[in-house]
């Protein structure tokens, strides 16, 4: 460099021959280092070799990031040593010309031609040669620029060798750009996940955490370093971790997303109730992963329990007269029998008493106390708030208990009939199902015109549907409901009853109870003709579990 090529075809200028050998050696060294992996000193070595091969004072490699105006110097070799430089603005500089023209050559007086170029002012070169660095799609990635203290002439072979060096540099710049894009994508993903307020986690096929957002780490009370690479068994009791693993494994093996309720024991906050949505996805390499989103419903569960209890107490208040009557009747038997026994035993000749009469009085008293005990048990079961266990249950026993709770009101205000077929057992909580049936019976009674009890009719029926579900129906011939009322029937706090006669929560709570049992409630109603509430419940999948038809 510095002289033009000369000589006949087939001959080579001695200076070009030296440069060719030096360039080939430099390229071989750089290529061998590149094959060994990503070397952080590769780019510094590249510009140093370029400066030495072409015999110039300085050489610099800059990178242009997509969407940015600034150019980032990746390596600068000047006067025998490497330098670190900040990002620069290309406008009005040699770099701007290189990027626009692909190849730019200013033999001399470069600092005078570009007076605003900070590098030229500081380094003071006379001649400049620059070439853009492009990828395989001819997109500009940056530039390689040579600067020399003396005038700088260029031969055709110089441009060829410089192009070889820029091709080598393009591979490194593409790698840096790809890595920057990956870092940006990773940062975007982390920020997106952390912006989600619900806990989110990702597990690998070995059930180890590989990614989690800040909300999940706060929920678990651990740092990212102590979470990643570990499993649920490292953080929760074994029986809970086993349940989590079983649920995860079901998603992994079936590929089907699921949502399930889980219990999580937190040492600081006690037992929490979680609803977790899980789904499987596959990476670009074909590796399966599981992503989960957690919703903590502990407070919702507690509030729901309070609302259920409040609704039960309102119903108990409504049934107070009926319950009192059901207790007073057998108590009158007990009282009469005990008075009879007292009178008979007070006679002077007690030996003349009829044993049959005494036995009958005692039997009447025992029957009365038994009926009181049954009513109290029904009332305790109905009002119980702390037992939510599911168990196999006889539908007809629950119907009988609910009827005993409202028997007095039924006898006073309506005719009622039972149509109970033999049905399988179902899985659920008898107290909660009883709450639903009592609620439906009370609603039916309140739907009647109270001045006409002789025409009021309630039918309670049970059967098995064509699809194998257990069906319980509560039908009345009361006022019925208009379509606009039916549309809002299960909305919380919606009621058509007068103030003080209902919370507006009964049917909403009833719906949640039946749904928790895996069933549903259907309603049909015609204004002026009455309504039918239909409970459809899944049968217990066990053989020979049937209930009779007695109440």
PyMOL commands that set and color helices and strands:
alter all, ss='L'
color gray80, all
select helices_A, chain A and resi 14-35+42-54+94-101+110-113+118-123+156-195+214-220+224-227+232-234+238-254+298-318+320-345+350-352+355-383+395-413+430-446+453-455+483-487+506-516
alter helices_A, ss='H'
color red, helices_A
select strands_A, chain A and resi 58-64+70-78+81-83+88-89+103-106+127-134+140-148+200-203+209-212+258-266+270-282+288-296+391-393+415-420+423-424+426-428+457-464+470-476+520-526+530-537+546-547
alter strands_A, ss='S'
color yellow, strands_A
deselect
rebuild
show_as cartoon
